[in-house]
């Protein structure tokens, strides 16, 4: 198909290289200084951008080509061949469109990161190619550099906090740390006898600490006074966003938070160790997390303000009713394709079948797989059982039944007699009427269920999409409500 290619290889992309073979292909090795052996995924990633690194992808809304080979006991100097048969997305490697591309190879090494090349990885120099010229293949690439993402910028009054979790370390058989970033008020240390309430913030997918600065920008008091400590909780793991839910696959994430990490924080700093002083908020996956924590531990936390949460009712898992008899995740009842994202024109921009093909090329760390790592029972292979067949879309009813344990709308309905009094006045969920990821449908279904329980005020539907709801009067209203909640501490 393609007879040629003009190449440049090096980090500065200024060293000419040529190769010889029949079709588009790459050979990848790695430098012995990096490791004696490697087991895990190796990627070859492309971008048309002249500036961004190829290994930063893929972008959900505009994924560029990338390819993956899983290796076991791969040794330095041994060659991996990336060619037409290599698993990848969105096309086979021999169908790479003509034009100028920049490519990079990656060894994914971070067990606790959801991204291909997130906080830590090994990467190659960047290869510049012009696909469609008269040269030949394969192109040789050596992975030769440890990559470490730029750390969080230093913010006055903040502190990164880490503690080993015995519960999670025992579950996974290796050391697991709970992580957070705390933002302290300017007068935090002025009054040694004062204790402070805390706002626990949980970010959206994948929930890494790099999102922490946004929490301070969002929730600090614009008047300059800050009546509480803001603690951004890290929720990223190697399988995605663990949402602080105890799981057969991710381990006791919620239990570790309320039994280990928060008590440790309260022992290290003058924090008020009362439910009324532990407030929650979060957006998207963090919105689901904060709601889950309040519902699961109603006597431990004093209130949540959850925005645009992931599906709160699995009858609308985005556009999929997982409980539908003989259900198919890829197809709606009217025969149309199920979508997971829509554009500003309100038309689908990402379809579930395409999205899952991209995730299959990624491996672990994608959004849909992340849900399965939390909600699904463990299979015989030690991995979570898929909710649906990735080839056909057919839903597994046994797995769907198991997901009921995480269906917040269903949990509230079934347990309202005991949960209702404990949650009175403690739950607010805000959802845009045109959520970018079709999350509004689940919120409406939950609101309808709560209406029968005289509690539909917990769900507030409002104009806007997934993000725009945060950039209007809502933030001020939430902060006002939080202050009112904190007044209860002084009564």
JOPEKA-V519338 format. One record per pair of residues at least 24 apart in sequence whose ideal C-beta (glycine too) atoms are under 10 Angstrom apart, sorted by the first residue. I is the first residue (numbers start at 0). J is the second residue. D is the distance in whole Angstrom. If there is no record, write none. Layout:
BEGIN
I,J,D
I,J,D
END
This chain:
BEGIN
0,83,9
0,91,10
0,93,6
0,94,7
0,95,9
0,97,10
1,93,7
1,94,9
1,95,8
1,96,10
1,97,7
1,130,6
1,131,6
1,132,9
1,133,10
1,134,10
1,135,10
1,136,8
2,131,9
2,132,8
2,133,6
2,134,8
2,135,7
2,136,10
3,129,9
3,130,9
3,131,7
3,132,4
3,133,4
3,134,4
3,135,6
3,136,9
4,95,10
4,97,10
4,100,9
4,128,5
4,129,7
4,130,6
4,131,8
4,132,6
4,133,9
4,134,5
4,135,7
4,136,7
4,138,7
5,99,9
5,127,9
5,128,7
5,129,5
5,130,9
5,131,9
5,132,5
5,133,8
5,134,6
6,102,10
6,126,7
6,127,7
6,128,6
6,129,8
6,132,9
6,134,7
6,135,10
6,136,10
6,138,6
6,139,10
7,101,9
7,125,9
7,126,7
7,127,4
7,128,8
7,129,9
8,102,10
8,123,9
8,124,6
8,125,8
8,126,5
8,127,8
8,128,9
8,138,8
8,139,8
8,140,8
8,141,9
9,124,5
9,125,8
9,126,9
9,127,9
10,103,10
10,122,10
10,123,9
10,124,4
10,125,6
10,143,9
10,144,8
11,124,8
11,125,9
12,49,10
12,101,7
12,124,8
12,125,6
12,126,8
12,127,5
13,127,9
14,124,9
15,127,10
16,126,8
16,127,10
16,128,10
16,134,10
16,138,7
16,139,7
16,140,10
17,134,6
17,135,7
17,136,10
17,138,9
18,134,7
18,135,6
18,136,5
18,137,5
18,138,5
18,139,7
19,134,8
19,135,4
19,136,7
19,137,8
20,80,10
20,82,9
20,135,6
20,136,4
20,137,5
20,138,9
21,82,10
21,93,10
21,135,8
21,136,7
21,137,9
22,82,7
22,83,7
22,92,8
22,93,5
22,135,9
22,136,6
22,137,9
23,81,9
23,82,8
23,83,8
23,91,9
23,92,5
23,93,5
23,94,8
23,95,6
23,128,9
23,130,7
23,136,6
23,137,8
23,138,9
24,80,6
24,81,6
24,82,4
24,83,8
24,85,9
24,92,7
24,93,8
24,135,10
24,136,5
24,137,4
24,138,8
25,66,9
25,79,9
25,80,8
25,81,4
25,82,8
25,85,9
25,92,8
25,102,7
25,104,8
25,123,10
25,126,8
25,128,10
25,136,8
25,137,6
25,138,5
25,139,8
25,140,6
26,78,5
26,79,7
26,80,6
26,81,8
26,82,9
26,104,10
26,136,9
26,137,5
26,138,7
26,139,5
26,140,7
26,141,9
27,68,8
27,70,10
27,73,10
27,77,10
27,78,7
27,79,4
27,80,8
27,81,6
27,104,5
27,105,10
27,106,9
27,123,7
27,137,10
27,138,9
27,139,8
27,140,5
27,141,8
27,142,7
28,73,9
28,74,9
28,75,7
28,76,6
28,77,7
28,78,6
28,79,7
28,104,9
28,123,9
28,139,8
28,140,8
28,141,5
28,142,7
28,143,9
29,70,10
29,73,8
29,74,9
29,75,6
29,76,8
29,77,9
29,79,9
29,104,8
29,106,6
29,121,7
29,122,10
29,123,8
29,140,9
29,141,7
29,142,4
29,143,7
30,75,6
30,76,9
30,121,8
30,123,9
30,141,6
30,142,7
30,143,4
30,144,8
31,74,9
31,75,4
31,76,7
31,143,10
32,75,8
32,143,8
32,144,10
32,145,9
33,75,8
33,106,8
33,108,9
33,121,5
33,141,10
33,142,7
33,143,7
33,144,8
33,145,7
34,73,9
34,74,9
34,75,7
34,106,8
34,108,8
34,121,8
34,142,10
34,145,10
35,72,10
35,74,8
35,75,8
36,70,9
36,71,9
36,72,5
36,73,7
36,74,6
36,75,8
36,77,10
37,70,6
37,71,9
37,72,8
37,73,5
37,74,8
37,75,9
37,77,10
37,106,6
37,107,10
37,108,8
37,121,8
37,142,9
38,69,8
38,70,6
38,71,5
38,72,6
38,73,7
39,69,7
39,70,7
39,71,9
39,73,9
39,106,7
39,107,6
39,108,7
39,109,10
39,110,9
39,362,9
40,67,5
40,68,7
40,69,5
40,70,8
40,105,8
40,106,8
40,107,5
40,108,10
40,115,8
40,361,9
40,362,5
40,363,9
40,364,10
41,66,9
41,67,7
41,68,5
41,69,8
41,70,6
41,73,7
41,79,6
41,81,9
41,104,7
41,105,7
41,106,5
41,107,7
41,121,9
41,142,8
42,66,7
42,67,5
42,68,8
42,81,9
42,87,9
42,103,8
42,104,7
42,105,4
42,106,8
42,107,7
42,115,6
42,116,8
42,120,9
42,122,10
42,360,9
42,361,9
42,362,9
43,67,8
43,68,8
43,79,9
43,81,5
43,85,8
43,87,8
43,92,8
43,102,6
43,103,8
43,104,5
43,105,8
43,123,9
43,126,9
43,138,10
43,140,8
44,87,10
44,101,9
44,102,7
44,103,5
44,104,8
44,105,6
44,115,7
44,116,8
44,122,9
44,123,10
45,87,10
45,92,9
45,95,7
45,96,10
45,100,5
45,101,7
45,102,5
45,103,8
45,126,9
45,128,9
45,130,10
46,100,7
46,101,5
46,102,8
46,103,8
46,125,9
47,96,9
47,98,7
47,99,7
47,100,6
47,101,8
48,100,10
48,101,7
49,99,8
49,101,8
49,127,9
50,101,9
51,101,9
52,101,8
52,103,6
52,105,10
52,116,8
52,122,8
52,125,7
52,146,9
53,100,8
53,101,6
53,102,6
53,103,4
53,104,9
53,105,8
53,116,9
53,122,9
53,123,10
53,125,7
53,126,9
54,102,10
54,103,5
54,104,8
54,105,5
54,107,10
54,114,9
54,115,6
54,116,4
54,117,10
54,120,7
54,122,6
54,123,9
54,125,9
54,146,7
55,103,9
55,114,8
55,115,9
55,116,7
55,117,10
55,148,10
56,103,10
56,114,9
56,115,8
56,116,9
56,361,10
57,88,7
57,89,9
57,114,10
57,115,8
57,357,6
57,358,10
57,360,8
57,361,7
57,365,10
59,204,10
59,339,9
59,340,7
59,348,10
59,349,7
59,354,7
59,357,8
59,358,10
59,365,9
59,366,8
59,436,10
60,340,7
60,342,9
60,348,6
60,349,7
60,435,10
61,348,10
61,349,10
62,88,6
62,89,6
62,349,9
62,353,9
62,354,9
62,356,10
62,357,5
62,360,9
62,361,10
63,88,9
63,89,8
63,100,9
63,101,10
64,88,7
64,89,7
64,90,7
64,91,9
64,92,8
64,94,9
64,95,6
64,96,8
64,100,8
64,102,9
64,360,9
65,89,9
65,92,10
65,102,9
65,103,10
65,105,9
65,115,8
65,357,9
65,360,6
65,361,8
66,91,9
66,92,6
66,95,10
66,102,10
66,104,10
66,360,7
67,105,9
67,107,9
67,115,9
67,359,9
67,360,6
67,361,7
67,362,6
69,107,10
69,362,7
70,106,9
73,106,8
75,141,10
75,142,10
76,141,10
78,137,9
78,139,8
79,104,9
79,140,9
79,142,10
80,137,7
81,137,8
81,138,9
81,140,9
82,136,9
82,137,8
85,360,10
86,359,7
86,360,6
86,362,9
87,356,10
87,357,10
87,359,10
87,360,5
88,353,9
88,356,6
88,357,5
88,358,9
88,359,8
88,360,4
88,361,8
89,353,8
89,356,8
89,357,7
89,360,9
93,136,10
95,128,9
95,130,6
95,131,10
96,130,7
96,131,9
97,129,8
97,130,5
97,131,4
97,132,9
98,128,9
98,129,7
98,130,6
98,131,7
99,127,7
99,128,7
99,129,5
99,130,8
99,131,9
100,126,8
100,127,8
100,128,5
100,129,8
100,130,6
101,125,5
101,126,7
101,127,5
101,128,8
102,126,4
102,127,8
102,128,6
102,138,8
102,140,7
103,140,8
103,142,9
103,146,10
104,140,5
104,141,8
104,142,5
104,143,10
105,142,7
105,146,8
106,142,6
106,145,10
106,146,9
107,237,9
107,361,10
107,362,8
107,363,9
107,364,9
108,145,9
108,146,9
109,146,10
109,147,10
109,148,9
109,235,10
109,237,7
109,364,10
110,171,9
110,173,8
110,175,9
110,236,9
110,237,5
110,238,10
111,171,10
111,173,10
111,175,8
111,176,8
111,178,9
111,207,9
111,233,9
111,235,7
111,236,6
111,237,5
111,238,10
112,148,9
112,205,8
112,207,7
112,235,6
112,236,8
112,237,6
112,364,8
113,204,8
113,205,4
113,206,8
113,207,8
113,234,10
113,235,5
113,236,7
113,237,7
113,238,7
113,239,5
113,240,7
113,241,10
113,361,9
113,363,8
113,364,4
113,365,8
113,366,9
113,368,10
113,369,7
114,148,9
114,205,7
114,207,8
114,235,9
114,237,10
114,361,9
114,364,7
115,361,7
115,362,9
115,364,7
116,146,6
116,148,8
117,146,9
117,147,10
117,148,6
117,205,8
117,207,7
117,209,9
117,235,8
117,237,10
117,364,9
118,146,9
118,147,7
118,148,5
118,149,10
118,150,9
118,207,7
118,208,9
118,209,8
118,235,9
119,145,7
119,146,7
119,147,6
119,148,8
120,144,9
120,145,8
120,146,5
120,147,9
120,148,9
121,145,6
121,146,7
122,146,5
148,207,9
148,209,7
149,209,8
150,208,9
150,209,8
151,180,7
151,207,10
151,208,6
151,209,6
151,210,9
151,211,6
151,212,7
151,231,10
152,209,10
152,212,7
154,180,8
154,182,7
154,211,9
154,212,6
154,215,7
154,216,10
155,182,10
155,183,10
155,185,9
156,181,9
156,182,6
156,183,5
156,184,8
156,185,7
156,187,8
156,215,9
156,219,10
156,225,9
156,228,10
156,229,10
157,181,7
157,182,5
157,183,7
157,211,8
157,212,8
157,215,7
157,229,9
157,231,9
158,182,8
158,183,7
158,230,10
158,268,9
159,208,7
159,211,8
159,231,10
159,233,9
160,208,10
160,230,8
160,231,10
160,232,10
160,233,9
160,260,9
160,263,9
160,264,7
160,267,8
160,268,9
161,208,10
161,233,9
161,260,10
162,255,10
162,259,7
162,260,6
162,263,5
162,264,8
162,267,9
163,259,9
163,263,10
164,250,9
164,251,9
164,252,9
164,254,9
164,255,5
164,256,9
164,258,9
164,259,5
164,260,7
164,263,10
165,255,8
165,258,10
165,259,7
166,245,10
166,250,7
166,251,5
166,252,9
166,254,6
166,255,5
166,256,10
166,258,7
166,259,6
166,260,10
167,236,9
167,241,10
167,249,9
167,250,5
167,251,7
167,252,7
167,254,9
167,255,5
167,256,10
167,259,8
167,260,10
168,250,9
168,255,9
169,250,9
169,251,9
170,245,10
170,246,10
170,248,10
170,249,8
170,250,4
170,251,6
170,252,9
170,254,10
170,255,9
171,236,10
171,237,10
171,249,9
171,250,6
175,236,9
175,250,8
175,252,10
175,255,8
176,233,9
176,260,10
177,232,8
177,233,7
177,252,9
177,255,6
177,256,7
177,259,7
177,260,4
177,261,9
177,263,8
177,264,9
178,207,9
178,208,6
178,211,10
178,231,9
178,232,8
178,233,4
178,234,9
178,235,9
178,260,9
179,208,8
179,211,8
179,230,5
179,231,6
179,232,5
179,233,6
179,234,10
179,256,10
179,260,8
179,261,10
179,264,8
180,208,6
180,209,10
180,210,9
180,211,4
180,212,8
180,214,8
180,215,8
180,229,9
180,230,7
180,231,5
180,232,9
180,233,8
181,211,9
181,215,10
181,228,6
181,229,7
181,230,5
181,231,8
181,264,8
181,267,10
181,268,8
181,270,10
182,211,8
182,212,9
182,214,7
182,215,5
182,216,10
182,218,8
182,219,7
182,225,8
182,227,10
182,228,7
182,229,4
182,230,8
182,231,8
183,225,8
183,227,10
183,228,6
183,229,8
183,230,10
183,268,8
184,219,9
184,220,9
184,223,10
184,224,8
184,225,4
184,226,7
184,227,8
184,228,7
184,229,9
185,223,8
185,224,9
185,225,7
186,224,9
186,225,8
187,225,9
187,228,7
187,268,8
187,269,8
188,269,9
190,269,9
191,269,8
192,269,8
193,269,7
193,271,9
194,228,10
194,265,9
194,268,9
194,269,5
194,270,6
194,271,4
194,272,8
194,273,9
194,276,8
194,488,9
195,225,9
195,226,8
195,227,6
195,228,5
195,268,8
195,269,6
195,270,6
195,271,6
195,276,8
196,226,7
196,227,4
196,228,7
196,270,8
196,271,5
196,273,8
196,275,8
196,276,4
196,277,7
196,278,7
196,301,8
196,481,9
196,484,9
196,485,6
196,488,7
197,227,6
197,228,5
197,229,8
197,230,5
197,261,8
197,264,8
197,265,9
197,268,9
197,270,6
197,271,8
197,272,10
197,276,6
197,277,6
197,278,7
197,279,10
197,301,10
198,225,10
198,226,10
198,227,5
198,228,7
198,229,5
198,230,7
198,231,9
198,276,10
198,277,9
198,278,5
198,279,8
198,280,6
198,302,10
198,304,9
198,478,10
198,481,7
198,485,10
199,228,10
199,229,8
199,230,5
199,231,8
199,232,6
199,243,10
199,256,9
199,261,8
199,264,10
199,277,7
199,278,7
199,279,5
199,280,8
199,281,8
199,285,10
199,288,10
199,289,8
199,292,8
199,300,8
199,303,9
200,229,6
200,230,7
200,231,5
200,232,7
200,278,9
200,279,8
200,280,6
200,281,6
200,282,9
200,285,7
200,289,8
201,230,10
201,231,8
201,232,5
201,233,9
201,234,6
201,240,9
201,242,8
201,243,7
201,279,8
201,280,8
201,281,4
201,282,8
201,283,9
201,284,8
201,285,3
201,286,8
201,287,9
201,288,4
201,289,5
201,290,10
201,291,10
201,292,8
201,303,10
201,305,9
202,231,7
202,232,8
202,233,8
202,234,7
202,235,9
202,240,9
202,281,7
202,282,7
202,283,8
202,284,8
202,285,5
202,286,10
202,288,9
203,234,9
203,240,8
203,281,8
203,282,5
203,283,3
203,284,5
203,285,5
203,286,8
203,287,9
203,288,10
203,306,10
203,307,8
203,308,10
203,309,9
203,465,9
203,466,9
204,234,9
204,235,9
204,239,7
204,240,5
204,242,9
204,282,10
204,283,6
204,284,4
204,285,8
204,287,10
204,309,8
204,364,10
204,365,9
204,366,6
204,369,7
205,233,10
205,234,8
205,235,5
205,236,8
205,237,10
205,238,10
205,239,6
205,240,5
205,241,10
205,284,8
205,364,7
205,365,10
205,366,9
205,369,8
206,231,9
206,232,8
206,233,6
206,234,3
206,235,5
206,236,8
206,239,8
206,240,5
206,241,8
206,242,8
206,243,9
206,281,9
206,283,9
206,284,6
206,285,6
206,288,8
206,369,10
207,233,6
207,234,8
207,235,4
207,236,10
207,240,9
208,232,9
208,233,5
208,234,10
208,235,8
209,233,10
209,235,9
210,234,9
210,235,9
210,282,10
210,285,9
213,282,9
213,469,10
214,280,8
214,281,9
214,282,10
214,285,9
217,280,8
217,282,9
217,306,10
217,469,7
217,470,10
217,474,6
217,477,9
217,478,9
218,278,10
218,280,7
218,304,10
218,474,8
218,477,8
218,478,7
218,481,8
219,478,9
220,478,7
220,481,10
220,482,9
221,474,9
221,475,8
221,478,9
226,478,10
226,481,9
226,482,7
226,485,6
227,270,9
227,271,9
227,276,8
227,278,7
227,481,8
227,482,9
227,485,7
228,264,9
228,268,7
228,269,9
228,270,7
228,271,10
228,276,10
229,278,10
229,280,10
230,260,10
230,261,9
230,264,7
230,268,10
230,270,9
230,277,10
231,281,10
231,285,9
232,256,7
232,260,8
232,261,9
232,279,9
232,281,9
232,285,9
232,288,8
232,289,9
232,292,10
234,281,9
234,284,7
234,285,7
234,288,6
235,284,10
235,364,9
235,369,10
236,363,10
236,364,9
236,369,9
236,372,8
236,373,10
237,363,6
237,364,7
237,372,9
238,363,5
238,364,7
238,365,9
238,368,7
238,369,6
238,370,10
238,371,9
238,372,4
238,373,8
238,382,10
238,383,8
239,284,8
239,358,10
239,363,7
239,364,6
239,365,7
239,366,7
239,367,9
239,368,6
239,369,2
239,370,8
239,371,9
239,372,6
239,373,8
240,283,9
240,284,4
240,285,8
240,287,9
240,288,8
240,309,9
240,364,10
240,366,8
240,369,5
240,370,9
240,372,9
240,373,8
241,284,9
241,288,8
241,369,8
241,372,8
241,373,6
242,281,9
242,284,6
242,285,8
242,286,10
242,287,6
242,288,4
242,289,9
242,290,10
242,291,6
242,292,9
242,308,10
242,309,8
242,369,8
242,370,9
242,372,10
242,373,6
242,374,9
242,405,9
243,279,10
243,281,9
243,285,9
243,287,9
243,288,5
243,289,8
243,291,7
243,292,6
243,295,9
243,296,10
243,373,10
244,287,9
244,288,8
244,291,6
244,292,9
244,295,8
244,373,5
244,374,8
244,404,9
244,405,6
245,295,8
245,373,9
245,404,10
245,405,10
246,371,10
246,372,7
246,373,5
246,374,8
246,375,9
246,376,10
246,377,9
246,383,8
246,404,10
246,405,9
247,372,9
247,373,9
247,374,9
247,375,8
247,376,6
247,377,5
247,378,10
247,383,8
247,384,10
247,401,9
247,404,10
248,371,8
248,372,5
248,373,7
248,374,9
248,375,7
248,376,8
248,377,6
248,378,9
248,381,9
248,382,7
248,383,5
248,384,10
249,369,9
249,372,6
249,373,6
249,383,9
252,288,9
252,373,8
253,288,9
253,291,7
253,292,6
253,295,6
253,296,7
253,299,10
254,295,10
254,296,9
256,288,10
256,292,7
256,296,9
256,299,9
257,292,8
257,295,9
257,296,5
257,299,5
257,300,8
258,296,10
258,299,10
261,296,10
261,299,8
261,300,9
271,301,10
271,485,10
271,488,7
273,299,10
273,301,8
273,487,10
273,488,7
274,298,6
274,299,6
274,300,6
274,301,5
274,302,9
274,421,10
274,425,9
275,300,9
275,301,4
275,302,8
275,425,10
275,484,7
275,485,8
275,486,10
275,487,5
275,488,5
275,489,10
275,490,10
276,300,10
276,301,6
276,484,9
276,485,8
276,487,9
276,488,6
277,301,6
277,302,9
278,302,5
278,303,7
278,304,8
278,425,9
278,480,10
278,481,6
278,484,7
278,485,8
279,303,4
279,304,7
279,305,8
279,425,9
279,426,10
280,304,5
280,305,7
280,306,7
280,427,9
280,474,10
280,477,7
280,478,10
280,481,8
281,305,6
281,306,7
281,307,9
281,308,8
282,306,5
282,307,6
282,308,8
282,429,10
282,465,9
282,466,8
282,468,9
282,469,7
283,307,5
283,308,7
283,309,6
283,434,10
283,435,10
283,436,8
283,438,8
283,465,7
283,466,9
284,308,8
284,309,5
284,366,8
284,369,8
284,370,9
284,373,10
285,309,9
286,311,9
286,428,7
286,429,8
286,430,9
286,438,9
286,442,10
286,465,10
287,311,7
287,370,10
287,373,10
287,405,9
287,407,8
287,428,10
287,438,9
287,441,10
289,426,10
289,428,9
290,407,6
290,411,10
290,426,7
290,427,9
290,428,6
290,445,10
290,457,9
291,373,10
291,405,8
291,407,6
291,410,9
293,407,10
293,421,10
293,422,7
293,425,6
293,426,6
293,427,10
294,407,6
294,410,6
294,411,7
294,414,9
294,418,7
294,421,9
294,422,7
294,425,9
294,426,8
295,405,10
295,407,9
295,410,8
295,418,10
296,421,10
297,417,9
297,418,6
297,419,10
297,420,9
297,421,4
297,422,5
297,423,10
297,425,7
297,426,9
298,421,6
300,425,8
301,424,10
301,425,7
301,481,10
301,484,6
301,485,9
301,487,8
301,488,9
302,422,9
302,424,7
302,425,4
302,426,7
302,427,8
302,480,8
302,481,8
302,483,10
302,484,5
302,485,10
302,487,9
303,422,9
303,425,7
303,426,6
303,427,7
303,428,8
303,457,10
304,425,10
304,426,9
304,427,5
304,428,8
304,429,7
304,459,10
304,473,9
304,474,10
304,476,9
304,477,5
304,478,9
304,480,7
304,481,7
304,484,9
305,407,10
305,426,8
305,427,7
305,428,5
305,429,7
305,430,9
305,457,10
305,458,10
306,427,9
306,428,8
306,429,5
306,430,8
306,431,9
306,459,10
306,461,10
306,465,9
306,466,10
306,468,6
306,469,6
306,473,7
306,474,9
306,477,8
307,428,9
307,429,7
307,430,6
307,431,6
307,434,6
307,435,9
307,436,8
307,438,6
307,439,9
307,442,9
307,463,9
307,464,9
307,465,5
307,466,8
307,467,10
307,468,7
307,469,8
308,407,8
308,428,6
308,429,9
308,430,8
308,434,10
308,438,7
308,441,8
308,442,8
308,445,10
309,366,9
309,369,10
309,370,8
309,407,10
309,436,8
309,438,7
309,441,8
310,370,8
310,405,10
310,406,9
310,407,9
310,408,9
310,436,9
310,437,9
310,438,6
310,440,8
310,441,4
310,442,9
310,444,9
310,445,9
311,406,8
311,407,5
311,408,5
311,409,10
311,410,10
311,411,9
311,428,7
311,430,9
311,438,8
311,441,5
311,442,6
311,444,8
311,445,5
311,446,10
311,448,10
311,458,8
312,406,7
312,407,7
312,408,4
312,409,7
312,411,10
312,412,10
312,440,8
312,441,4
312,442,8
312,443,8
312,444,4
312,445,5
312,446,9
312,447,9
312,448,7
313,370,10
313,374,9
313,386,10
313,399,8
313,402,6
313,403,8
313,405,8
313,406,5
313,407,9
313,408,8
313,409,7
313,441,8
313,444,9
314,406,8
314,408,8
314,409,9
314,440,9
314,441,7
314,444,6
314,445,9
314,448,10
315,408,9
315,437,8
315,438,8
315,439,9
315,440,4
315,441,4
315,442,8
315,443,8
315,444,5
315,445,9
316,351,10
316,367,10
316,370,8
316,374,10
316,386,8
316,394,10
316,399,9
316,402,8
316,406,9
316,437,9
316,438,10
316,440,9
316,441,7
317,351,7
317,354,10
317,367,9
317,434,9
317,436,6
317,437,4
317,438,7
317,440,8
317,441,8
318,347,9
318,350,10
318,351,7
318,436,10
318,437,5
318,440,7
319,351,7
319,386,9
319,387,8
319,392,9
319,394,8
319,399,10
319,437,9
320,394,9
320,399,9
320,440,10
320,444,10
321,374,10
321,386,6
321,387,8
321,394,6
321,395,9
321,396,9
321,398,8
321,399,4
321,400,9
321,402,6
321,403,9
321,406,9
322,394,9
322,396,8
322,399,6
322,400,8
322,402,9
322,403,8
322,406,9
322,409,9
323,394,7
323,396,9
323,399,9
324,394,9
324,396,8
325,393,8
325,394,8
325,396,9
326,386,10
326,387,8
326,392,9
326,393,8
326,394,4
326,395,10
326,396,8
326,399,8
327,387,8
327,388,9
327,391,7
327,392,4
327,393,6
327,394,7
328,352,8
328,355,8
328,367,9
328,385,10
328,386,7
328,387,4
328,388,8
328,389,9
328,391,9
328,392,5
328,393,8
328,394,6
329,353,10
329,355,8
329,387,8
329,388,9
329,389,9
329,390,10
329,391,8
329,392,3
329,393,9
329,394,10
330,391,10
330,392,6
330,393,10
336,392,10
337,392,8
337,437,9
338,436,9
338,437,7
339,366,8
339,367,8
339,435,10
339,436,6
339,437,7
340,434,10
340,435,6
340,436,6
340,437,8
340,465,9
341,433,8
341,434,8
341,435,6
341,436,8
341,437,7
341,464,8
341,465,10
342,435,8
342,464,10
343,433,9
343,435,9
343,464,8
345,433,6
345,464,9
347,437,9
348,435,9
349,435,10
349,436,9
351,387,9
351,392,8
352,389,9
352,390,9
352,391,10
352,392,7
355,385,10
355,387,9
355,389,5
355,390,9
355,392,8
356,389,8
356,390,10
358,389,8
359,389,6
359,390,10
366,436,9
370,402,9
370,405,9
371,398,8
371,402,9
373,402,9
373,405,7
374,398,8
374,399,10
374,401,7
374,402,5
374,403,9
374,404,8
374,405,5
374,406,9
375,399,10
375,401,6
375,402,7
375,405,10
376,400,10
376,401,5
376,402,9
376,404,10
406,441,10
406,445,9
407,441,9
407,445,7
408,441,7
408,442,9
408,444,6
408,445,4
408,446,9
408,447,9
408,448,5
408,449,8
408,458,10
409,445,9
409,448,8
411,445,8
411,448,7
411,449,7
411,452,8
411,454,8
411,457,9
412,445,9
412,448,5
412,449,8
412,451,8
412,452,7
415,448,9
415,449,9
415,451,9
415,452,5
415,453,10
415,454,8
416,452,10
418,452,10
418,454,10
419,449,10
419,452,7
419,453,9
419,454,7
422,454,8
422,457,8
423,454,8
423,457,10
424,456,10
424,457,10
424,480,10
424,483,10
424,484,8
424,487,10
425,457,9
425,484,8
426,454,8
426,456,9
426,457,5
426,458,9
427,456,8
427,457,6
427,458,8
427,459,7
427,476,9
427,477,8
427,480,7
428,457,6
428,458,5
428,459,7
428,460,9
429,458,8
429,459,5
429,460,8
429,461,6
429,463,9
429,468,6
429,469,9
429,473,6
429,476,9
429,477,8
430,458,7
430,459,7
430,460,6
430,461,7
430,463,9
430,465,9
430,468,8
431,460,8
431,461,6
431,462,7
431,463,4
431,464,5
431,465,6
431,466,8
431,467,7
431,468,5
431,469,10
431,473,10
432,460,6
432,461,7
432,462,6
432,463,7
432,464,9
432,468,9
433,462,8
433,463,7
433,464,5
433,465,9
433,467,9
434,460,10
434,463,8
434,464,6
434,465,5
434,466,10
434,467,10
434,468,9
435,463,10
435,464,5
435,465,4
435,466,7
435,467,9
436,464,9
436,465,6
437,465,10
438,465,7
439,463,10
439,464,9
439,465,9
END
